[in-house]
Amino acid sequence: MSQIDKSGESLDAVAIGISALCVVHCLAIPVLVVLFPIIGGTLLANHAFHALLLLLVLPTSTLALYLGYRRHRAPRALRFGVLGMAILILAALLGPEVLSPVGERVTTSVGGGVLALAHFINLRQCRRRGSAYGSGSEPGDISTP
């Protein structure tokens, strides 16, 4: 496996982890704030935490999905990736003031889930091609996984 293969696969894994962290954060923080009110004043319960995760997710996901697409040429992962990132950006821009705190959490969770799905599809398509993120020039399988 080349260095590009390893890097691309690692980026997908990191992006999946960050997306999962978003979902866990959105689901766990309300419970934790009730159980431990001191958490309500920390960065974890702050809207800034979503912005920080978004700053990590966008470049990581963009690069991982691009490297994967370059190899497998199957647009499905890119489509889900763009949709997931758009939902996350929308949730961050509108925030709890427009969406309500619950609406923001639901929207962010949906966006994170769609983005994680995109990375799973990307990994699967790359593994079908035999090499995760190489710069092969042959067209990839455009069938759905």
Secondary structure as UniProt FT lines:
FT   HELIX           3..35
FT   HELIX           37..41
FT   HELIX           43..45
FT   HELIX           47..72
FT   HELIX           75..99
FT   HELIX           101..128
FT   TURN            129..130
//
